[in-house]
Amino acid sequence: MIRDSFAHAEQDVGERLLVVERVEADRILRATRAALAASADLLVEGERAAIEAAMGALEEVKAGRDHLAVRAAIQALDAASKDFATRRMNQALAQGCAVRTSARWKAK
């Protein structure tokens, strides 16, 4: 029994890593879709196509068996959407500061 567990340990670790990467891929795909829907006005020319291409590639490798390929596709999607995500964060910070400043002026 112990020998069997050792014999299958590498396969079990690989399966676990694949599941972890697939869960992460699903999370990132959902978040990216939501961001594209909520902040499409922040996209620059060609950016949507690049992000959607990276999302499609991630969907494709996610269906496979290679956890390293899934991780690489997640990183590629992150790289493709990094500037867009930065603009979204800057917008959120600017809105938060504006609300805070407005609240301070009203309190005085």
NORTA-V289192 format. One record per residue. N is the residue number from 0. RES is the residue in one small letter. SS is DSSP state (helix for helix, strand for strand, loop for the rest). PSI is psi in whole degrees, -180 to 180 (* if undefined). Layout:
n:res:ss:psi
N:RES:SS:PSI
N:RES:SS:PSI
This chain:
n:res:ss:psi
0:m:loop:-44
1:i:helix:-41
2:r:helix:-40
3:d:helix:-40
4:s:helix:-39
5:f:helix:-37
6:a:helix:-31
7:h:helix:-1
8:a:helix:-45
9:e:helix:-42
10:q:helix:-41
11:d:helix:-41
12:v:helix:-43
13:g:helix:-41
14:e:helix:-42
15:r:helix:-46
16:l:helix:-38
17:l:helix:-44
18:v:helix:-43
19:v:helix:-46
20:e:helix:-37
21:r:helix:-40
22:v:helix:-44
23:e:helix:-41
24:a:helix:-45
25:d:helix:-42
26:r:helix:-46
27:i:helix:-38
28:l:helix:-43
29:r:helix:-46
30:a:helix:-40
31:t:helix:-42
32:r:helix:-44
33:a:helix:-41
34:a:helix:-41
35:l:helix:-39
36:a:helix:-39
37:a:helix:-28
38:s:loop:39
39:a:helix:-28
40:d:helix:-16
41:l:helix:-7
42:l:loop:142
43:v:loop:167
44:e:loop:129
45:g:loop:-12
46:e:helix:-42
47:r:helix:-44
48:a:helix:-42
49:a:helix:-42
50:i:helix:-45
51:e:helix:-34
52:a:helix:-43
53:a:helix:-37
54:m:helix:-43
55:g:helix:-41
56:a:helix:-40
57:l:helix:-44
58:e:helix:-41
59:e:helix:-49
60:v:helix:-25
61:k:helix:-30
62:a:loop:-12
63:g:loop:-163
64:r:loop:5
65:d:loop:105
66:h:helix:-30
67:l:helix:-35
68:a:helix:-38
69:v:helix:-45
70:r:helix:-42
71:a:helix:-39
72:a:helix:-34
73:i:helix:-45
74:q:helix:-36
75:a:helix:-40
76:l:helix:-40
77:d:helix:-44
78:a:helix:-41
79:a:helix:-29
80:s:helix:3
81:k:helix:-48
82:d:helix:-41
83:f:helix:-46
84:a:helix:-38
85:t:helix:-44
86:r:helix:-38
87:r:helix:-44
88:m:helix:-44
89:n:helix:-41
90:q:helix:-44
91:a:helix:-41
92:l:helix:-42
93:a:helix:-42
94:q:helix:-40
95:g:helix:-41
96:c:helix:-39
97:a:helix:-42
98:v:helix:-42
99:r:helix:-43
100:t:helix:-43
101:s:helix:-42
102:a:helix:-36
103:r:helix:-42
104:w:helix:-37
105:k:helix:-32
106:a:helix:-25
107:k:loop:*
